[in-house]
Structure formats: C-alpha cells, structure tokens
Amino acid sequence: MSDELIQLGEAIFNEIDQNDFLNSIYDNMLYNYALNKFHLTNIRNRREYDVNAALRFADLLSKSTHKTKSDQHKMWAQELISLLLELEPENKEVKYYAGSILSSVGNYRGLELIDSPYKENTIQEKAFTAFCKQYLTIPADKSKTFFLQQKNIYDKLNGEFLSYSAPTSMGKSFIMHMFIKEQIINGAKMNFARIVPTKALINEMRTDTINDLKNILEDKNYCVVTAASDISLEEDHNFILIMTPERLLYFLISNPDFKLDYLFIDEAHKISGRNSRGPFYYKVVDLLSRKNPMPHFVFASPNIPNPEEYLKLVTEAEKGTENALTSSYSPVTQFKFIINCEDQTISIYNDHTKSPVFVCKIKVADTSLMTYMLLMEQYDEDHIQRTLAYVNSKTSAIENARNFAKYRKNLNDPDLKKLANDIKREVHGDYFLSDIVEKGVAYHIGYLPTSIRQRIEQLFKDGKITTMFCTSTLIEGVNLPADNLFIANNYNGRPKMSGVEFKNLIGRVGRIKFNLYGNVFFVTDGKRTTEKEYLELLSEPVKEQKLSIVQDLKPKLKKHIVESLLEGDAVIEKYNANQPEEEYVMMRKFGLILLQDIMDEHDSLVKREFSKQLTEEDIHKIKQAFDKNKKYIDNDINISADQTRRLAKAIKKGCHFPEPQNGYFSHTLVYDFLNELRVIFNWDKYEYSTLGKKDKNGNYSKLSWYAVILSQWMEGHGLNYIMRRAIRFRNDNPYPFYLNNYTIATYEDTPEHRNVVFADTLEVIENIILFSISNYFLRFANMYKSIYGEHSLDTNNWYEYVEYGTTNEMTIFLQRNGFSRESANYIKEHTKDYVVVDNEENSNIKLKRSLLKCDNKNVRTEAESIIYNIPQLFLPEE
C-alpha cells in the first residue's frame, strides 16, 4: 500500500509543473503583482484567478516528495503564497495558509516574518512540527533553526572534504560560521581558515564573526586574524583566519609549520574562469593538501550543477560525487521584471514557463535606467524600500548616483550628515560621495576606504541610505538587505557575465532576515544588452563548471608554457601580441606552478593537466635546465626564477631600502628606488600596464605618479593630505589622462577632474600600493633578511611602511591589533586621552576603555569589535 502511495505521489508531482490551471493562476497572479508594483491598478484591470485553488496548489507543492524537483516545488509554493500575501493583504485564510506552507517547507525564519495565526490541528502534525524544529535547531544558537537543505550540508562538514552548491540567498557562509562556532563552544582546539574572494569582504566577515562570538573568543582562547602580521599570531591562541587566497598563500609561505584543521573556500566558482587570481586557489589548496595531517577542505559555490568539480584539487575525481551536495532551494523569491527601453515595454518573467508576461507599454521616449528608478522612487516617498542598482563600471556608478541624487533633498539625518562630514575630512571636501550621502544615496565600489565603505553598508542596513549604485563588488559576496535590484546590463566590467555570475547577482536581492521576496528589474539599453540576452540568461540553466586549468588554459597555451620551460628560462613570454593581459598573467602563474612541481617531483593536478603536452623526456630536460637555479624556484607564484635570481644578485651588490631623509620620503628617493626594482623585476614585461608602463614619449610617467602617492602613504599622511598633493601633482603635470574608460582629456582643475584624480588615487592605493608594490617589497625584504640576517631591516623596512602606511611604531602596533590605518592615526593623535604607555620600556601599550565612547564613529565601531578579539589590549574596567 505504501509503495502505491509513493508512486501516486510521484505521479502527482511529476505532472504538476505542466498543470494548465496552475500555470494560468500563476501567470495571472504575476501580472497583478506587476500592476501593484508599478501602481497601474487604476489604469488596467486585474486578471481573475481562483484564490482557493492557488492556496491548495501552494499547500500541495509545499509537501512535494519528488526525488529531483522537491526543492523547486517548495520554492514555487513560497512564490505563490508570497504573491497571495501581497495581492490579498486582508484575506485571513491566506495568512493562515501561509503559516502552514512555510512550516511545511521548513522556512521557520520566513514564518517569523508573517505573523500567521496557523496552528497544527492534529497530534501528529504537532509532533511532526516539534520534531522538525528540534532537528533543525542550530547547535551553536538554540534560538535559530536551519533550513532542511542547510542542515543536510551542515551534517557533512565533519568529512575530509565537501563541496556544495546552493542559491546565493540560502546562507552558505552562515553554515560555515555556525559550524566553526559549534566547534569552539564545544572546546575544540583547532585552527580554521576562510577564503573570501575580495579584500572588501575581509573586514565585513571579520566584524560579523567577532560580534557574533564576542566573549566566546576570550573564554575559549581564540582570535580572528586577517593578515600574517597580526600581533596575536605571536601569542598562544587558536585562530580563525579570514583572508583572500593571495593573503593566505603568503601566510602559509611565511608560516610553513602552521597547522590548519579546516579550510573553507567561499565563492569557490572563482576557481573556474579565465582570471589571474585563480592560480592562487590552486596553490593554496595544493600546499595544504601536502600536509600530514591534511586539513578538511570545504568548497561553497552559488548555483552550479557540479560542485564535485572542485574536489579534483584535493582528491581523485571519482571520489568527488559522494562528497558533493547540490541544492536549488532558496528561502526567498525574486520576482523578475524586464524593462525594454527600446520597445517601451514592461514585462514580468515567469520562471516556470520561461517566458515574459506582458504588463504594459510606457508612452515615454528615450527612457533609461534612471527613468525607471525615479519612477519607483515616486511610489516610495518615505524611502522605505532599499534599492541597489548594478552597473558595470566605477565611472558609471558614480555618474548614476550623482544624477539620481539630484532628484532628492537632504534628509537632515544626523548619521548621514556625520558620514558626509567625515568623508570631507578624511578624503576631500570636493569628493562627490560626501554630497550625495546626505540624500540617502551612495555608490559602492571596491577602492572606497574601508572605514567609509563599512559605514555606508551599515547605514544601508539601517535603512538610512536607501539607494546605492554598485559594481562587481555586489557579485562578489557583499551582503546587503535590498528590496529592489536594478540591473543595467549583463557585463562584468568589459566581459559579459557568465551564467554563474548572473544568477549570483540576482540572488543579492531579498534576504530572509528581512523579507520573503525581492524584485529584480532588468533594464535594456538596445546596444550592449537586449531583452533577448536577458531572457537567455534567465531561461538557461547554469552550465557545468570546469576548472580554469582545464577550460581556459587551452592546449596551445600549455604547449607554449612547456616550450618556454624547455628553453631553460622561467621567462614565459606572451603567447602572441594580442593575448589579453588577464589570460597572460593566468598562463604565467600556472607555468610557475608547473615548474616547481616538476622540480619537486610533485604529482599535482596542475602537472597532470599538462600530461598531453609534457613527456617524461621533457620533464627530464626541464629538471636539468633548471637544476642550477632550483634555489630560486619557490611557492610565490607572483615571482619567477629569473626575477628572484636578479633580486639576489642586486642585494648582494648593495641594493637596499633607501633611508628616508629626516623621516621624509622624497619623490626622487622613492621614484629612483622603484625604478631600480623595475629593472630587477622586469616590470616592463611582467607589469606592462601599470608599474612598467611607458608613455608615448618613452617615460615611466605612471611610475612617477605611483611614487607621489607612495611617498605620502609611507610618511603616514591621511587620505585628505594625499588627495591634495595628488591634485597639486596633476596641476603641475597636466598631461592627458582618462576622464572615463573611453575619453581622454587634459587635466583642468574642475570638480569633475578632481574627482577623477580622487578615484585614480584611491584605486592606486588599493590595487598598486597595497597589492602590487606591497608584494614586491615583501619579496625584497624576505630576500634581504635571508642574506643579511633576520634583524637586518629592524630600523628601515619599506614593506612595513607600505603595509601600515606609516613609520610610526604606535600606529603600526595598533594596526597589528586590528585597527584600520585611519583609526590608528586618530588614536595616536589623541594619545593623552586614550593610550597608556609603560614609560620604562615604551612598548607596553594599553588602551583606555573610554575609547569606546570617543567622538570618532569609525574608531568606536572598530574598538567595539577589537575589545572582544584582543581583550588584553584594553585596560581592565575600573
């Protein structure tokens, strides 16, 4: 009898997707929802639909037991009930059913949002609900429950390795955090590492982790660490490392004996695709997989069908499937609108029929993204809704934010006013961002100073900034509680988005902590992005992912690498003059990994992927060719053996970090040293678009520009000072520069041109000073110490001066304890108020707890976290 029921259930749920009555109801409900959203109910008639039938279908779908479609059915049930709650707000039966449906799908967090009067009727129902809640209760936080799909993943985290995929809004990172929290609470003495894709996410995750664990950190002797230089690493703790793959690689190189128990790789799909950062993931995983015991590896990806692909990095391919999980369930719904600016039409997309439902035609010519954002703004006079807008360039984000802000008045909010004043003080009085934040508008781009970016994010979460224009930082994991998301095109910078990136972007709207659904508006421009392209991206499933070394390092590139190594030189030239820089950098890094694996006789995935291009005879020849230079081949895949050889030779001949002159780094001093490194590291070849770029006259004008910023940065000047010096340099050197991605202009000291200088300067600090130059200085410092002794740079280490943006010992000390550069400078400037120093040794620095009540909001916020992570830094309470 039970077999018959199972078969009957399968038959019902097998065919329910094609039920014409259900699809007709859903279509009509979507149409009516669109009328509500665009306030067209007085112009167009709502379509008829059977409310009771919709409730019964939703109830049935919520109980789906289909082997492969259960997740999709449960999500459809959520969509139906979300629509009904919106369309029938006074219907008590809808609210009652909503409780039953969300209970059936296990969405207990959604249940808390709707305040349903639903109660289980029978003893069996009550017992089952009680069992589910107990089963799904989060061990580390008994007040919260998992979704069933989260629980399934959580229960597998104890295994040697796991790779899982789920929608963006399902809480993949939350699962990792709760697992770590449970281990710590239960007394585990382990070290955890979490790889995040961007520096922008490090501070967000660090703050969230500390603020959730709070006193648990001190009680269980754990510290959260985000850099290899953090002072707590010199003490006896267990650690949670939160780093980018590059930072973690350099940490592992510097700390070869560090025992790591768990490595969590978030946004693991970054290991696929043609990008120069991908090889760092390979190198980190390979280094750790050589350790005995090997750490547990956990990969998390959004929306991909084959998460087992990433397990090839640590295990045989055939073992991957049993250690991989895929879930398509999302606790929130995204309703998708297509706005065709050429045809002047608005449609709402039906995910189940994969087709648009026409809503209306707009009789306005020359509409654009801004037209429809302002239209939605009219319907939200009190700014209740929070809206994100995705654009594919930093320039576009700034321009659109400014244009949008023109239509708003100042909100006279003290927090917004304080942020605006702080931006003027910290960056510059003319910086456009300071004008628009007072209107509740902002832009969110990667190079914004960390303290400002975090303030913007928090004010958006608080509902004070309600419209924000974002670039690809939004795709890369920034979590913001948006009600609406406008997408201006399907590009990520210049390349088109992949299916994974597109679905990941859509998932950034709607957060179960705040609501059951969000709205996505796809806006066409008729040139780069059409309705057809959006429909294709929406309707096509995400393709199976392949590792970048398989998919993007083509056989011809692998052959080119092998031929280069056979010549006995680690110089890997571009494949041809037209090879894109990103592909060349990726190719070169994989070549350096391959060379080291050959020299170490290490059977890695990278080496195996070259098997068709690499014979045993080739391997023998390469080993012979590089035998004399073996000592120059190491784990740093930013630097090749030819660079390392020249570096060692130069240092032995007397090359050193120049001494600053009376504490100052003159432009000549810095430029001359950078120029010396340019030759040593061959930046003309390896950094040809930045550090080694020549202008049309054959001069290294970019390097000169970098020297201006670097000298001010190492002297410890604030951003405002650096900006003023940058403007002065541009006035003195008014050569042509890029006003945007396409327009070249000669510098004139206008507000628009000044803001280009501000943007360029912030980007140089983020990407050149703190990344490229910092890495080269680190390499120089390590080589120097290996030749002249560990303490040879104790009094003049430019790597430290770049890393901390100062030569001041107190400011460096505070940053090593977790404060940002800006906050450390503030504390130093107010030493009498907040710092106690041991006068005998002048080294035992303690902070007064009054710092937690200082006037500087950024400092207060940072101190509130650091006091939990490094409690010994603060004086005891009086």
Secondary structure, DSSP 8 states (H G I E B T S, - for coil): -HHHHHHHHHHHHHHGGG-HHHHHHHHHHHHHHHHHHTT-TTTS------HHHHHHHHHHHHT---TTTHHHHHHHHHHHHHHHHHH-TT-HHHHHHHHHHHHHTT-HHHHHHHT------SHHHHHHHHHHHHHHEETTEEEEE--HHHHHHHTTTTSSEEEEEE-GGG-HHHHHHHHHHHHHHTT----EEEE-SSHHHHHHHHHHHHHHHTHHHHHTTEEEE-STT-GGGGSS-EEEEEE-HHHHHHHHHH-TT---SEEEESSGGGGSSS-TTHHHHHHHHHHHHTSSS--EEEEEEES-S-GGGGGGGTS-GGGSGGGEEE----SSEEEEEEEETTTTEEEEEETTTTEEEEEEE---SS--HHHHHHHHHHT-TT--S-EEEE-SSHHHHHHHHHHHHTT------HHHHHHHHHHHHHT-TT-HHHHHGGGTEEEE-TTS-HHHHHHHHHHHHTTSS-EEEE-GGGTTT----BSEEEE--SBSSSSB--HHHHHHHHTTB--TTT-SEEEEEEE--SSS--HHHHHHHHHS-------HHHHTS-HHHHHHHHHHHHTT------SSTT--HHHHHHHHHHHHHHHHHHHHT---HHHHHTTTT--HHHHHHHHHHHGGGGGG--S-TTS-HHHHHHHHHHHHTT------BTTB--HHHHHHHHHHHHHHHTHHHHTTTTTT---TTS--HHHHHHHHHHHHHHTT--HHHHHHHHHHHHHH---EEESSSS-EEE---SHHHHHHHHHHHHHIIIIIIIIIIHHHHHHHHHHHHHHH-TTTTTT--HHHHHHHT-S-HHHHHHHHTT--HHHHHHHHHTHHHHEEE-TTTS--EEE-GGGGG-S-HHHHHHHHHHHHHSGGGB----
